[in-house]
């Protein structure tokens, strides 16, 4: 990534989060992100592979093993050390940002009517 410690996009954040437990192939990443957000985030295939390619160039993920399933190659991606660090930084940034709003007196976390 060109900027020093840039923020991750929402799809990038959930892609990296999906890889925390180990390598996954593309479809499994999409399903893990969808499940983690209770269906709120649905990553399109083109979005996923574009993000994975950019994050691979940035050193946040690495392509690993491939297997052939139904005549097609299935590539697995894993989180790198830099990816783990970027994910942790982003989680902390979001936590601090949320604390600014949620910590205000009288804020119950709900939007005004």
Biopython code that builds the backbone (N, CA, C, O; Angstrom):
import numpy as np
from Bio.PDB.StructureBuilder import StructureBuilder

atoms = [
    (1, "UNK", "N", (0.853, -1.164, 0.000)),
    (1, "UNK", "CA", (0.000, 0.000, 0.000)),
    (1, "UNK", "C", (0.900, 1.229, 0.000)),
    (1, "UNK", "O", (1.971, 1.234, 0.609)),
    (2, "UNK", "N", (0.459, 2.243, -0.676)),
    (2, "UNK", "CA", (1.344, 3.370, -0.896)),
    (2, "UNK", "C", (1.452, 4.291, 0.306)),
    (2, "UNK", "O", (2.528, 4.825, 0.575)),
    (3, "UNK", "N", (0.371, 4.488, 1.027)),
    (3, "UNK", "CA", (0.435, 5.345, 2.202)),
    (3, "UNK", "C", (0.907, 4.536, 3.396)),
    (3, "UNK", "O", (0.747, 3.317, 3.440)),
    (4, "UNK", "N", (1.486, 5.225, 4.355)),
    (4, "UNK", "CA", (1.938, 4.550, 5.569)),
    (4, "UNK", "C", (0.725, 4.235, 6.439)),
    (4, "UNK", "O", (0.002, 5.139, 6.859)),
    (5, "UNK", "N", (0.506, 2.957, 6.704)),
    (5, "UNK", "CA", (-0.589, 2.480, 7.549)),
    (5, "UNK", "C", (-1.955, 3.033, 7.131)),
    (5, "UNK", "O", (-2.654, 3.623, 7.954)),
    (6, "UNK", "N", (-2.343, 2.852, 5.874)),
    (6, "UNK", "CA", (-3.647, 3.358, 5.451)),
    (6, "UNK", "C", (-4.783, 2.555, 6.069)),
    (6, "UNK", "O", (-4.598, 1.406, 6.470)),
    (7, "UNK", "N", (-5.958, 3.170, 6.141)),
    (7, "UNK", "CA", (-7.141, 2.454, 6.607)),
    (7, "UNK", "C", (-7.527, 1.400, 5.577)),
    (7, "UNK", "O", (-7.297, 1.569, 4.379)),
    (8, "UNK", "N", (-8.103, 0.339, 6.050)),
    (8, "UNK", "CA", (-8.593, -0.707, 5.164)),
    (8, "UNK", "C", (-10.030, -0.389, 4.765)),
    (8, "UNK", "O", (-10.772, 0.220, 5.536)),
    (9, "UNK", "N", (-10.419, -0.795, 3.574)),
    (9, "UNK", "CA", (-11.824, -0.693, 3.209)),
    (9, "UNK", "C", (-12.586, -1.758, 3.988)),
    (9, "UNK", "O", (-11.983, -2.676, 4.543)),
    (10, "UNK", "N", (-13.891, -1.638, 4.028)),
    (10, "UNK", "CA", (-14.685, -2.631, 4.747)),
    (10, "UNK", "C", (-14.498, -4.034, 4.156)),
    (10, "UNK", "O", (-14.292, -4.982, 4.914)),
    (11, "UNK", "N", (-14.563, -4.198, 2.827)),
    (11, "UNK", "CA", (-14.311, -5.546, 2.304)),
    (11, "UNK", "C", (-12.911, -6.054, 2.655)),
    (11, "UNK", "O", (-12.760, -7.219, 3.021)),
    (12, "UNK", "N", (-11.893, -5.212, 2.551)),
    (12, "UNK", "CA", (-10.536, -5.649, 2.905)),
    (12, "UNK", "C", (-10.470, -6.094, 4.362)),
    (12, "UNK", "O", (-9.860, -7.116, 4.677)),
    (13, "UNK", "N", (-11.092, -5.333, 5.238)),
    (13, "UNK", "CA", (-11.086, -5.658, 6.663)),
    (13, "UNK", "C", (-11.677, -7.054, 6.894)),
    (13, "UNK", "O", (-11.086, -7.867, 7.605)),
    (14, "UNK", "N", (-12.829, -7.329, 6.300)),
    (14, "UNK", "CA", (-13.486, -8.606, 6.527)),
    (14, "UNK", "C", (-12.824, -9.749, 5.771)),
    (14, "UNK", "O", (-12.930, -10.903, 6.184)),
    (15, "UNK", "N", (-12.148, -9.449, 4.679)),
    (15, "UNK", "CA", (-11.356, -10.479, 3.996)),
    (15, "UNK", "C", (-10.206, -10.907, 4.899)),
    (15, "UNK", "O", (-9.972, -12.099, 5.096)),
    (16, "UNK", "N", (-9.489, -9.927, 5.446)),
    (16, "UNK", "CA", (-8.380, -10.253, 6.349)),
    (16, "UNK", "C", (-8.887, -10.960, 7.592)),
    (16, "UNK", "O", (-8.263, -11.911, 8.063)),
    (17, "UNK", "N", (-10.014, -10.507, 8.129)),
    (17, "UNK", "CA", (-10.578, -11.141, 9.327)),
    (17, "UNK", "C", (-10.951, -12.592, 9.044)),
    (17, "UNK", "O", (-10.786, -13.458, 9.903)),
    (18, "UNK", "N", (-11.453, -12.857, 7.842)),
    (18, "UNK", "CA", (-11.822, -14.229, 7.477)),
    (18, "UNK", "C", (-10.613, -15.143, 7.480)),
    (18, "UNK", "O", (-10.739, -16.341, 7.735)),
    (19, "UNK", "N", (-9.442, -14.590, 7.201)),
    (19, "UNK", "CA", (-8.219, -15.402, 7.114)),
    (19, "UNK", "C", (-7.504, -15.579, 8.453)),
    (19, "UNK", "O", (-6.463, -16.233, 8.518)),
    (20, "UNK", "N", (-8.053, -15.005, 9.509)),
    (20, "UNK", "CA", (-7.401, -15.104, 10.820)),
    (20, "UNK", "C", (-7.256, -16.547, 11.303)),
    (20, "UNK", "O", (-6.280, -16.876, 11.976)),
    (21, "UNK", "N", (-8.203, -17.397, 10.971)),
    (21, "UNK", "CA", (-8.179, -18.775, 11.467)),
    (21, "UNK", "C", (-7.436, -19.730, 10.549)),
    (21, "UNK", "O", (-7.323, -20.918, 10.850)),
    (22, "UNK", "N", (-6.926, -19.222, 9.429)),
    (22, "UNK", "CA", (-6.173, -20.076, 8.528)),
    (22, "UNK", "C", (-6.532, -19.822, 7.081)),
    (22, "UNK", "O", (-7.455, -19.062, 6.788)),
    (23, "UNK", "N", (-5.804, -20.456, 6.174)),
    (23, "UNK", "CA", (-6.004, -20.237, 4.741)),
    (23, "UNK", "C", (-7.412, -20.627, 4.283)),
    (23, "UNK", "O", (-8.001, -21.594, 4.766)),
    (24, "UNK", "N", (-7.929, -19.842, 3.335)),
    (24, "UNK", "CA", (-9.236, -20.106, 2.737)),
    (24, "UNK", "C", (-9.174, -19.836, 1.242)),
    (24, "UNK", "O", (-8.340, -19.061, 0.776)),
    (25, "UNK", "N", (-10.056, -20.476, 0.499)),
    (25, "UNK", "CA", (-10.200, -20.172, -0.924)),
    (25, "UNK", "C", (-11.252, -19.069, -1.071)),
    (25, "UNK", "O", (-11.949, -18.734, -0.114)),
    (26, "UNK", "N", (-11.357, -18.518, -2.265)),
    (26, "UNK", "CA", (-12.202, -17.357, -2.506)),
    (26, "UNK", "C", (-13.636, -17.481, -2.025)),
    (26, "UNK", "O", (-14.123, -16.612, -1.301)),
    (27, "UNK", "N", (-14.317, -18.544, -2.416)),
    (27, "UNK", "CA", (-15.716, -18.694, -2.029)),
    (27, "UNK", "C", (-15.858, -18.772, -0.511)),
    (27, "UNK", "O", (-16.799, -18.211, 0.050)),
    (28, "UNK", "N", (-14.944, -19.453, 0.154)),
    (28, "UNK", "CA", (-14.995, -19.558, 1.615)),
    (28, "UNK", "C", (-14.769, -18.194, 2.267)),
    (28, "UNK", "O", (-15.354, -17.902, 3.310)),
    (29, "UNK", "N", (-13.922, -17.355, 1.656)),
    (29, "UNK", "CA", (-13.714, -15.998, 2.178)),
    (29, "UNK", "C", (-15.005, -15.198, 2.071)),
    (29, "UNK", "O", (-15.400, -14.520, 3.020)),
    (30, "UNK", "N", (-15.664, -15.277, 0.916)),
    (30, "UNK", "CA", (-16.930, -14.566, 0.715)),
    (30, "UNK", "C", (-17.946, -14.995, 1.758)),
    (30, "UNK", "O", (-18.602, -14.151, 2.369)),
    (31, "UNK", "N", (-18.085, -16.299, 1.968)),
    (31, "UNK", "CA", (-19.057, -16.815, 2.934)),
    (31, "UNK", "C", (-18.698, -16.413, 4.371)),
    (31, "UNK", "O", (-19.587, -16.087, 5.157)),
    (32, "UNK", "N", (-17.409, -16.434, 4.721)),
    (32, "UNK", "CA", (-16.991, -16.059, 6.075)),
    (32, "UNK", "C", (-17.283, -14.583, 6.341)),
    (32, "UNK", "O", (-17.732, -14.231, 7.432)),
    (33, "UNK", "N", (-17.035, -13.722, 5.362)),
    (33, "UNK", "CA", (-17.317, -12.290, 5.522)),
    (33, "UNK", "C", (-18.818, -12.054, 5.655)),
    (33, "UNK", "O", (-19.253, -11.240, 6.469)),
    (34, "UNK", "N", (-19.595, -12.758, 4.865)),
    (34, "UNK", "CA", (-21.052, -12.617, 4.929)),
    (34, "UNK", "C", (-21.565, -13.074, 6.295)),
    (34, "UNK", "O", (-22.425, -12.426, 6.891)),
    (35, "UNK", "N", (-21.039, -14.178, 6.776)),
    (35, "UNK", "CA", (-21.467, -14.704, 8.075)),
    (35, "UNK", "C", (-21.043, -13.760, 9.213)),
    (35, "UNK", "O", (-21.809, -13.534, 10.150)),
    (36, "UNK", "N", (-19.834, -13.216, 9.129)),
    (36, "UNK", "CA", (-19.328, -12.329, 10.187)),
    (36, "UNK", "C", (-20.147, -11.044, 10.298)),
    (36, "UNK", "O", (-20.188, -10.419, 11.357)),
    (37, "UNK", "N", (-20.794, -10.655, 9.209)),
    (37, "UNK", "CA", (-21.578, -9.414, 9.208)),
    (37, "UNK", "C", (-23.084, -9.693, 9.194)),
    (37, "UNK", "O", (-23.878, -8.806, 8.882)),
    (38, "UNK", "N", (-23.469, -10.905, 9.528)),
    (38, "UNK", "CA", (-24.879, -11.315, 9.520)),
    (38, "UNK", "C", (-25.550, -10.995, 8.185)),
    (38, "UNK", "O", (-26.713, -10.593, 8.143)),
    (39, "UNK", "N", (-24.798, -11.178, 7.092)),
    (39, "UNK", "CA", (-25.340, -10.984, 5.760)),
    (39, "UNK", "C", (-25.323, -9.553, 5.257)),
    (39, "UNK", "O", (-25.725, -9.297, 4.122)),
    (40, "UNK", "N", (-24.864, -8.613, 6.078)),
    (40, "UNK", "CA", (-24.844, -7.208, 5.675)),
    (40, "UNK", "C", (-23.855, -6.954, 4.556)),
    (40, "UNK", "O", (-24.123, -6.155, 3.659)),
    (41, "UNK", "N", (-22.710, -7.626, 4.598)),
    (41, "UNK", "CA", (-21.673, -7.435, 3.586)),
    (41, "UNK", "C", (-21.641, -8.650, 2.673)),
    (41, "UNK", "O", (-21.376, -9.770, 3.109)),
    (42, "UNK", "N", (-21.915, -8.406, 1.411)),
    (42, "UNK", "CA", (-21.831, -9.462, 0.398)),
    (42, "UNK", "C", (-20.772, -9.022, -0.601)),
    (42, "UNK", "O", (-20.981, -8.084, -1.370)),
    (43, "UNK", "N", (-19.648, -9.697, -0.582)),
    (43, "UNK", "CA", (-18.531, -9.334, -1.446)),
    (43, "UNK", "C", (-18.702, -10.036, -2.794)),
    (43, "UNK", "O", (-18.777, -11.263, -2.863)),
    (44, "UNK", "N", (-18.761, -9.249, -3.850)),
    (44, "UNK", "CA", (-18.859, -9.814, -5.197)),
    (44, "UNK", "C", (-17.531, -10.471, -5.553)),
    (44, "UNK", "O", (-16.482, -10.086, -5.037)),
    (45, "UNK", "N", (-17.582, -11.458, -6.433)),
    (45, "UNK", "CA", (-16.385, -12.198, -6.830)),
    (45, "UNK", "C", (-15.322, -11.253, -7.393)),
    (45, "UNK", "O", (-14.149, -11.365, -7.038)),
    (46, "UNK", "N", (-15.717, -10.330, -8.261)),
    (46, "UNK", "CA", (-14.760, -9.387, -8.838)),
    (46, "UNK", "C", (-14.126, -8.499, -7.791)),
    (46, "UNK", "O", (-12.931, -8.209, -7.853)),
    (47, "UNK", "N", (-14.925, -8.066, -6.827)),
    (47, "UNK", "CA", (-14.415, -7.250, -5.724)),
    (47, "UNK", "C", (-13.410, -8.049, -4.903)),
    (47, "UNK", "O", (-12.350, -7.540, -4.538)),
    (48, "UNK", "N", (-13.752, -9.309, -4.614)),
    (48, "UNK", "CA", (-12.873, -10.160, -3.812)),
    (48, "UNK", "C", (-11.513, -10.325, -4.467)),
    (48, "UNK", "O", (-10.483, -10.069, -3.843)),
    (49, "UNK", "N", (-11.507, -10.751, -5.725)),
    (49, "UNK", "CA", (-10.224, -11.049, -6.355)),
    (49, "UNK", "C", (-9.422, -9.797, -6.644)),
    (49, "UNK", "O", (-8.192, -9.844, -6.628)),
    (50, "UNK", "N", (-10.083, -8.671, -6.908)),
    (50, "UNK", "CA", (-9.365, -7.404, -7.043)),
    (50, "UNK", "C", (-8.718, -7.002, -5.728)),
    (50, "UNK", "O", (-7.567, -6.566, -5.702)),
    (51, "UNK", "N", (-9.468, -7.153, -4.627)),
    (51, "UNK", "CA", (-8.937, -6.822, -3.303)),
    (51, "UNK", "C", (-7.802, -7.766, -2.925)),
    (51, "UNK", "O", (-6.778, -7.325, -2.403)),
    (52, "UNK", "N", (-7.974, -9.063, -3.184)),
    (52, "UNK", "CA", (-6.912, -10.023, -2.865)),
    (52, "UNK", "C", (-5.640, -9.707, -3.648)),
    (52, "UNK", "O", (-4.539, -9.798, -3.106)),
    (53, "UNK", "N", (-5.786, -9.338, -4.910)),
    (53, "UNK", "CA", (-4.616, -9.006, -5.725)),
    (53, "UNK", "C", (-3.889, -7.779, -5.167)),
    (53, "UNK", "O", (-2.662, -7.775, -5.062)),
    (54, "UNK", "N", (-4.649, -6.741, -4.809)),
    (54, "UNK", "CA", (-4.029, -5.536, -4.235)),
    (54, "UNK", "C", (-3.378, -5.839, -2.881)),
    (54, "UNK", "O", (-2.280, -5.364, -2.592)),
    (55, "UNK", "N", (-4.060, -6.628, -2.065)),
    (55, "UNK", "CA", (-3.512, -6.952, -0.751)),
    (55, "UNK", "C", (-2.314, -7.889, -0.862)),
    (55, "UNK", "O", (-1.415, -7.848, -0.021)),
    (56, "UNK", "N", (-2.296, -8.726, -1.885)),
    (56, "UNK", "CA", (-1.126, -9.574, -2.099)),
    (56, "UNK", "C", (0.077, -8.717, -2.503)),
    (56, "UNK", "O", (1.184, -8.931, -2.009)),
    (57, "UNK", "N", (-0.136, -7.756, -3.393)),
    (57, "UNK", "CA", (0.956, -6.848, -3.781)),
    (57, "UNK", "C", (1.453, -6.034, -2.593)),
    (57, "UNK", "O", (2.637, -5.709, -2.509)),
    (58, "UNK", "N", (0.545, -5.705, -1.675)),
    (58, "UNK", "CA", (0.912, -4.936, -0.490)),
    (58, "UNK", "C", (1.525, -5.798, 0.603)),
    (58, "UNK", "O", (1.993, -5.273, 1.613)),
    (59, "UNK", "N", (1.529, -7.117, 0.416)),
    (59, "UNK", "CA", (2.124, -8.012, 1.404)),
    (59, "UNK", "C", (1.208, -8.367, 2.558)),
    (59, "UNK", "O", (1.677, -8.872, 3.578)),
    (60, "UNK", "N", (-0.105, -8.114, 2.423)),
    (60, "UNK", "CA", (-1.038, -8.404, 3.514)),
    (60, "UNK", "C", (-1.555, -9.832, 3.470)),
    (60, "UNK", "O", (-1.886, -10.408, 4.507)),
    (61, "UNK", "N", (-1.626, -10.407, 2.273)),
    (61, "UNK", "CA", (-2.022, -11.805, 2.105)),
    (61, "UNK", "C", (-1.040, -12.461, 1.156)),
    (61, "UNK", "O", (-0.330, -11.787, 0.409)),
    (62, "UNK", "N", (-1.008, -13.770, 1.195)),
    (62, "UNK", "CA", (-0.167, -14.533, 0.273)),
    (62, "UNK", "C", (-0.980, -15.688, -0.277)),
    (62, "UNK", "O", (-1.722, -16.351, 0.448)),
    (63, "UNK", "N", (-0.826, -15.915, -1.574)),
    (63, "UNK", "CA", (-1.470, -17.070, -2.192)),
    (63, "UNK", "C", (-0.659, -18.298, -1.816)),
    (63, "UNK", "O", (0.571, -18.264, -1.779)),
    (64, "UNK", "N", (-1.355, -19.361, -1.545)),
    (64, "UNK", "CA", (-0.666, -20.574, -1.129)),
    (64, "UNK", "C", (-1.017, -21.740, -2.004)),
    (64, "UNK", "O", (-0.912, -21.673, -3.229)),
    (65, "UNK", "N", (-1.432, -22.805, -1.372)),
    (65, "UNK", "CA", (-1.732, -24.047, -2.071)),
    (65, "UNK", "C", (-2.879, -23.886, -3.056)),
    (65, "UNK", "O", (-3.747, -23.028, -2.903)),
    (66, "UNK", "N", (-2.852, -24.735, -4.062)),
    (66, "UNK", "CA", (-3.952, -24.833, -5.019)),
    (66, "UNK", "C", (-4.381, -26.286, -5.077)),
    (66, "UNK", "O", (-3.577, -27.200, -4.893)),
    (67, "UNK", "N", (-5.666, -26.481, -5.335)),
    (67, "UNK", "CA", (-6.173, -27.815, -5.568)),
    (67, "UNK", "C", (-7.155, -27.732, -6.732)),
    (67, "UNK", "O", (-7.707, -26.667, -7.008)),
    (68, "UNK", "N", (-7.366, -28.823, -7.394)),
    (68, "UNK", "CA", (-8.310, -28.877, -8.508)),
    (68, "UNK", "C", (-9.618, -29.449, -7.980)),
    (68, "UNK", "O", (-9.649, -30.556, -7.444)),
    (69, "UNK", "N", (-10.698, -28.687, -8.135)),
    (69, "UNK", "CA", (-12.024, -29.106, -7.710)),
    (69, "UNK", "C", (-12.956, -28.951, -8.902)),
    (69, "UNK", "O", (-13.096, -27.855, -9.445)),
    (70, "UNK", "N", (-13.586, -30.032, -9.306)),
    (70, "UNK", "CA", (-14.480, -30.022, -10.464)),
    (70, "UNK", "C", (-13.785, -29.442, -11.694)),
    (70, "UNK", "O", (-14.399, -28.704, -12.463)),
    (71, "UNK", "N", (-12.512, -29.771, -11.881)),
    (71, "UNK", "CA", (-11.763, -29.342, -13.051)),
    (71, "UNK", "C", (-11.261, -27.911, -13.007)),
    (71, "UNK", "O", (-10.692, -27.424, -13.984)),
    (72, "UNK", "N", (-11.464, -27.230, -11.884)),
    (72, "UNK", "CA", (-11.011, -25.835, -11.767)),
    (72, "UNK", "C", (-10.043, -25.698, -10.603)),
    (72, "UNK", "O", (-10.170, -26.366, -9.577)),
    (73, "UNK", "N", (-9.080, -24.821, -10.790)),
    (73, "UNK", "CA", (-8.092, -24.582, -9.730)),
    (73, "UNK", "C", (-8.733, -23.768, -8.615)),
    (73, "UNK", "O", (-9.435, -22.790, -8.871)),
    (74, "UNK", "N", (-8.489, -24.176, -7.397)),
    (74, "UNK", "CA", (-8.952, -23.449, -6.215)),
    (74, "UNK", "C", (-7.711, -23.018, -5.449)),
    (74, "UNK", "O", (-6.980, -23.854, -4.918)),
    (75, "UNK", "N", (-7.474, -21.718, -5.394)),
    (75, "UNK", "CA", (-6.296, -21.165, -4.725)),
    (75, "UNK", "C", (-6.670, -20.733, -3.307)),
    (75, "UNK", "O", (-7.716, -20.126, -3.073)),
    (76, "UNK", "N", (-5.792, -21.062, -2.384)),
    (76, "UNK", "CA", (-5.979, -20.688, -0.987)),
    (76, "UNK", "C", (-5.104, -19.485, -0.661)),
    (76, "UNK", "O", (-3.969, -19.380, -1.125)),
    (77, "UNK", "N", (-5.649, -18.583, 0.140)),
    (77, "UNK", "CA", (-4.936, -17.383, 0.569)),
    (77, "UNK", "C", (-4.751, -17.446, 2.070)),
    (77, "UNK", "O", (-5.580, -17.988, 2.801)),
    (78, "UNK", "N", (-3.640, -16.877, 2.509)),
    (78, "UNK", "CA", (-3.376, -16.835, 3.949)),
    (78, "UNK", "C", (-2.986, -15.424, 4.351)),
    (78, "UNK", "O", (-2.507, -14.639, 3.533)),
    (79, "UNK", "N", (-3.195, -15.119, 5.598)),
    (79, "UNK", "CA", (-2.835, -13.836, 6.184)),
    (79, "UNK", "C", (-1.335, -13.821, 6.449)),
    (79, "UNK", "O", (-0.791, -14.793, 6.972)),
    (80, "UNK", "N", (-0.665, -12.733, 6.096)),
    (80, "UNK", "CA", (0.759, -12.599, 6.396)),
    (80, "UNK", "C", (0.924, -11.863, 7.732)),
    (80, "UNK", "O", (-0.054, -11.392, 8.314)),
    (81, "UNK", "N", (2.139, -11.775, 8.198)),
    (81, "UNK", "CA", (2.408, -11.026, 9.429)),
    (81, "UNK", "C", (2.010, -9.563, 9.248)),
    (81, "UNK", "O", (1.409, -8.969, 10.143)),
    (82, "UNK", "N", (2.341, -8.976, 8.089)),
    (82, "UNK", "CA", (1.943, -7.588, 7.823)),
    (82, "UNK", "C", (0.425, -7.453, 7.780)),
    (82, "UNK", "O", (-0.124, -6.446, 8.228)),
    (83, "UNK", "N", (-0.250, -8.463, 7.243)),
    (83, "UNK", "CA", (-1.717, -8.450, 7.200)),
    (83, "UNK", "C", (-2.309, -8.503, 8.596)),
    (83, "UNK", "O", (-3.285, -7.811, 8.888)),
    (84, "UNK", "N", (-1.728, -9.317, 9.454)),
    (84, "UNK", "CA", (-2.188, -9.411, 10.844)),
    (84, "UNK", "C", (-2.026, -8.070, 11.545)),
    (84, "UNK", "O", (-2.920, -7.625, 12.265)),
    (85, "UNK", "N", (-0.880, -7.428, 11.329)),
    (85, "UNK", "CA", (-0.633, -6.118, 11.938)),
    (85, "UNK", "C", (-1.602, -5.070, 11.407)),
    (85, "UNK", "O", (-2.135, -4.275, 12.180)),
    (86, "UNK", "N", (-1.838, -5.060, 10.092)),
    (86, "UNK", "CA", (-2.763, -4.096, 9.495)),
    (86, "UNK", "C", (-4.180, -4.304, 10.032)),
    (86, "UNK", "O", (-4.888, -3.335, 10.306)),
    (87, "UNK", "N", (-4.587, -5.548, 10.179)),
    (87, "UNK", "CA", (-5.910, -5.855, 10.706)),
    (87, "UNK", "C", (-6.040, -5.373, 12.147)),
    (87, "UNK", "O", (-7.064, -4.797, 12.514)),
    (88, "UNK", "N", (-5.025, -5.599, 12.961)),
    (88, "UNK", "CA", (-5.036, -5.135, 14.350)),
    (88, "UNK", "C", (-5.083, -3.615, 14.446)),
    (88, "UNK", "O", (-5.812, -3.065, 15.271)),
    (89, "UNK", "N", (-4.306, -2.935, 13.602)),
    (89, "UNK", "CA", (-4.323, -1.459, 13.588)),
    (89, "UNK", "C", (-5.702, -0.937, 13.223)),
    (89, "UNK", "O", (-6.203, 0.008, 13.833)),
    (90, "UNK", "N", (-6.314, -1.564, 12.218)),
    (90, "UNK", "CA", (-7.634, -1.117, 11.773)),
    (90, "UNK", "C", (-8.691, -1.366, 12.841)),
    (90, "UNK", "O", (-9.568, -0.526, 13.043)),
    (91, "UNK", "N", (-8.625, -2.496, 13.523)),
    (91, "UNK", "CA", (-9.574, -2.785, 14.598)),
    (91, "UNK", "C", (-9.432, -1.760, 15.719)),
    (91, "UNK", "O", (-10.435, -1.289, 16.255)),
    (92, "UNK", "N", (-8.214, -1.416, 16.074)),
    (92, "UNK", "CA", (-7.972, -0.411, 17.112)),
    (92, "UNK", "C", (-8.475, 0.957, 16.664)),
    (92, "UNK", "O", (-9.075, 1.682, 17.457)),
    (93, "UNK", "N", (-8.238, 1.321, 15.398)),
    (93, "UNK", "CA", (-8.691, 2.607, 14.868)),
    (93, "UNK", "C", (-10.215, 2.701, 14.944)),
    (93, "UNK", "O", (-10.760, 3.728, 15.350)),
    (94, "UNK", "N", (-10.896, 1.628, 14.552)),
    (94, "UNK", "CA", (-12.357, 1.633, 14.589)),
    (94, "UNK", "C", (-12.880, 1.676, 16.028)),
    (94, "UNK", "O", (-13.882, 2.332, 16.314)),
    (95, "UNK", "N", (-12.201, 0.979, 16.914)),
    (95, "UNK", "CA", (-12.602, 0.992, 18.322)),
    (95, "UNK", "C", (-12.479, 2.405, 18.896)),
    (95, "UNK", "O", (-13.372, 2.869, 19.605)),
    (96, "UNK", "N", (-11.379, 3.082, 18.591)),
    (96, "UNK", "CA", (-11.177, 4.450, 19.076)),
    (96, "UNK", "C", (-12.205, 5.400, 18.474)),
    (96, "UNK", "O", (-12.714, 6.281, 19.166)),
    (97, "UNK", "N", (-12.514, 5.229, 17.188)),
    (97, "UNK", "CA", (-13.508, 6.075, 16.536)),
    (97, "UNK", "C", (-14.891, 5.860, 17.149)),
    (97, "UNK", "O", (-15.632, 6.820, 17.364)),
    (98, "UNK", "N", (-15.238, 4.607, 17.430)),
    (98, "UNK", "CA", (-16.535, 4.310, 18.029)),
    (98, "UNK", "C", (-16.617, 4.871, 19.447)),
    (98, "UNK", "O", (-17.676, 5.339, 19.867)),
    (99, "UNK", "N", (-15.528, 4.828, 20.175)),
    (99, "UNK", "CA", (-15.516, 5.328, 21.552)),
    (99, "UNK", "C", (-15.814, 6.825, 21.606)),
    (99, "UNK", "O", (-16.406, 7.301, 22.575)),
    (100, "UNK", "N", (-15.414, 7.567, 20.585)),
    (100, "UNK", "CA", (-15.708, 9.004, 20.543)),
    (100, "UNK", "C", (-17.207, 9.268, 20.518)),
    (100, "UNK", "O", (-17.684, 10.238, 21.108)),
    (101, "UNK", "N", (-17.934, 8.417, 19.845)),
    (101, "UNK", "CA", (-19.378, 8.601, 19.723)),
    (101, "UNK", "C", (-20.102, 7.929, 20.883)),
    (101, "UNK", "O", (-20.956, 8.544, 21.522)),
    (102, "UNK", "N", (-19.775, 6.697, 21.155)),
    (102, "UNK", "CA", (-20.491, 5.939, 22.171)),
    (102, "UNK", "C", (-20.193, 6.411, 23.585)),
    (102, "UNK", "O", (-20.996, 6.180, 24.489)),
    (103, "UNK", "N", (-19.057, 7.066, 23.796)),
    (103, "UNK", "CA", (-18.684, 7.527, 25.124)),
    (103, "UNK", "C", (-19.265, 8.873, 25.510)),
    (103, "UNK", "O", (-19.037, 9.338, 26.627)),
    (104, "UNK", "N", (-20.005, 9.509, 24.623)),
    (104, "UNK", "CA", (-20.592, 10.821, 24.928)),
    (104, "UNK", "C", (-21.762, 10.668, 25.887)),
    (104, "UNK", "O", (-22.533, 9.713, 25.789)),
    (105, "UNK", "N", (-21.895, 11.621, 26.824)),
    (105, "UNK", "CA", (-23.017, 11.564, 27.772)),
    (105, "UNK", "C", (-24.357, 11.569, 27.035)),
    (105, "UNK", "O", (-24.546, 12.320, 26.077)),
    (106, "UNK", "N", (-25.266, 10.738, 27.483)),
    (106, "UNK", "CA", (-26.601, 10.677, 26.904)),
    (106, "UNK", "C", (-26.695, 9.886, 25.623)),
    (106, "UNK", "O", (-27.782, 9.751, 25.062)),
    (107, "UNK", "N", (-25.582, 9.359, 25.145)),
    (107, "UNK", "CA", (-25.621, 8.583, 23.902)),
    (107, "UNK", "C", (-25.895, 7.135, 24.246)),
    (107, "UNK", "O", (-25.098, 6.474, 24.912)),
    (108, "UNK", "N", (-27.010, 6.665, 23.790)),
    (108, "UNK", "CA", (-27.367, 5.269, 24.026)),
    (108, "UNK", "C", (-26.985, 4.406, 22.831)),
    (108, "UNK", "O", (-27.324, 3.224, 22.769)),
    (109, "UNK", "N", (-26.275, 5.013, 21.882)),
    (109, "UNK", "CA", (-25.858, 4.267, 20.716)),
    (109, "UNK", "C", (-26.886, 4.248, 19.604)),
    (109, "UNK", "O", (-26.683, 3.594, 18.581)),
    (110, "UNK", "N", (-27.985, 4.957, 19.793)),
    (110, "UNK", "CA", (-29.038, 4.974, 18.780)),
    (110, "UNK", "C", (-29.017, 6.309, 18.033)),
    (110, "UNK", "O", (-28.652, 7.343, 18.592)),
    (111, "UNK", "N", (-29.408, 6.266, 16.785)),
    (111, "UNK", "CA", (-29.485, 7.483, 15.985)),
    (111, "UNK", "C", (-30.696, 8.299, 16.438)),
    (111, "UNK", "O", (-31.717, 7.742, 16.840)),
    (112, "UNK", "N", (-30.566, 9.639, 16.368)),
    (112, "UNK", "CA", (-31.713, 10.477, 16.767)),
    (112, "UNK", "C", (-32.882, 10.248, 15.825)),
    (112, "UNK", "O", (-32.702, 9.957, 14.642)),
    (113, "UNK", "N", (-34.095, 10.388, 16.377)),
    (113, "UNK", "CA", (-35.307, 10.167, 15.586)),
    (113, "UNK", "C", (-35.612, 11.325, 14.667)),
    (113, "UNK", "O", (-36.602, 11.289, 13.936)),
]
sb = StructureBuilder()
sb.init_structure("model")
sb.init_model(0)
sb.init_chain("A")
sb.init_seg("    ")
for serial, (resi, resn, name, xyz) in enumerate(atoms, 1):
    if name == "N":
        sb.init_residue(resn, " ", resi, " ")
    sb.init_atom(name, np.array(xyz, "f"), 0.0, 1.0, " ", f" {name:<3s}", serial, name[0])
structure = sb.get_structure()
